[in-house]
Every structure is written in C-alpha cells, then in structure tokens.
Amino acid sequence: MTNNELRELRKNVISVMKSFELEGFVYTEEEKRVFDKIASGEISTAQAREIFKRMP
C-alpha cells in the first residue's frame, strides 16, 4: 500500500468512526485498537470483521 493509500484509508476510518459517534455509539478500547490496525494497513476489513464477530 502506498503512503497516499494509507493516508486515504486512515482518513476514511476516522470519518466512519466519527459518524457513528455522532449517532451516539461509544467504542470500546478493543474496538478502537482494531480500527487503528485497519487504518494503519496492518489488517484488512475482512480480518477486522472476523475479529468483531468474536467480540462479546
């Protein structure tokens, strides 16, 4: 992934998170860590989805 792609990905992840927060959703610290990994390109959204499915 290029620097521009990573920057755009990070921007999109932050935008989505803020949108949900405006609706009243409160993220757990664990959820924030997963989103951080998505934003850094460390994991894919498919991998994150599997992680979220296993969360209580």
N, C-alpha and C positions, 0 to 999 in steps of 0.2 A: 504494500500500500504506500502511495506517495505521501509526502508531507501535506500536500493540498487535500488529498482524500481523507487523511486523518483529521485535519482541521475541520473539514466539512462534516465528517462523521461526529466529531465531538460537539460541534455546533448543533447538529440535529438531535443528538441525545439530550443535550441540555434543554433544548426547546421543548422536546416531548415531556421531559420531567417537569419543567415549569408549568406547562399546560395542565398536566394532571394535578399539580399542587394548587393551581388556581381554582380547580374544581373541588379542592378540599382533601385530596389524597395526601397521606403522610407516609413517606418511605421509611422503611426500617434501615438500620445501618448496613445490614447484609444486602438488601436490595440496592442501596447506593453503591456498595462495592462492586456488585455485578454490573451495574450501569457504567461504572468507572472502567471496568475491564472492556466493555463494549466500546466505549468512547476512545480507549487507547488502542483499539485494534487487537487486543490480547485474545478476545474470544469473539465468535460470530453471534449474530442474533439467534440463530438456531441453537447454538450451545447455551446461550443465556435462557432461552425458552425452556430447555430441559432442566436447567438449574432452578428456575422459578417453579416448575411443576413439582419439584421435590421439596420445596419450602413449605413449612407448616402454615 
